[in-house]
Amino acid sequence: MRITKLVLALAIATGLSGCLETDSERALAGAAAGAVVADAFDANVLAGAAAGAAGGALCDDVRLCR
């Protein structure tokens, strides 16, 4: 079940990554994906959302999501 949630979250995040143009849109998507992944691994959902939001907001700055 955990792997299914993880694969689903990664598929959704990958699909949305082409549609997101601003840092705030990417941060919101990253927060959602981070929360889902943290929940799938029974980790702290708030920490997962924070890490995902930071990754989403900064991915353009390090040229990962262009």
C-alpha positions in Angstrom: 0.0 0.0 0.0 2.8 2.4 0.8 4.5 1.8 -2.5 1.2 2.4 -4.3 0.8 5.8 -2.6 4.4 6.7 -3.3 4.2 5.8 -7.0 0.8 7.6 -7.3 2.3 10.8 -5.7 5.3 10.7 -7.9 3.2 10.3 -11.0 1.0 13.2 -10.1 3.9 15.4 -9.2 5.6 14.5 -12.5 2.5 15.2 -14.5 1.9 18.6 -12.8 5.5 19.7 -13.1 5.1 20.8 -16.7 2.0 22.9 -15.8 3.5 24.9 -13.0 5.1 28.2 -13.8 5.6 30.1 -10.6 7.5 29.3 -7.5 4.4 29.5 -5.4 2.6 26.9 -7.7 5.6 24.6 -7.5 5.8 25.1 -3.7 2.1 24.2 -3.3 2.5 21.1 -5.4 5.7 20.1 -3.6 4.0 20.5 -0.3 1.1 18.3 -1.3 3.5 15.6 -2.7 5.7 15.8 0.3 2.8 15.3 2.6 1.5 12.3 0.7 5.0 10.7 0.6 5.5 11.3 4.3 2.1 9.8 5.1 3.0 6.8 2.9 6.1 6.2 5.0 4.3 6.9 8.3 6.6 10.0 8.9 5.7 13.5 10.0 3.3 14.9 7.4 4.0 18.5 8.3 7.8 18.0 7.9 7.2 16.3 4.6 5.0 19.1 3.4 7.6 21.7 4.5 10.4 19.8 2.7 8.3 19.4 -0.4 7.3 23.1 -0.4 11.0 24.1 -0.1 12.0 21.7 -2.9 9.2 22.9 -5.2 10.0 26.6 -4.6 13.7 26.1 -5.1 13.8 23.6 -8.0 13.7 26.4 -10.6 16.6 28.1 -8.9 18.8 25.1 -9.3 17.5 24.4 -12.8 15.8 21.1 -12.1 12.3 22.0 -13.3 12.8 24.1 -16.4 
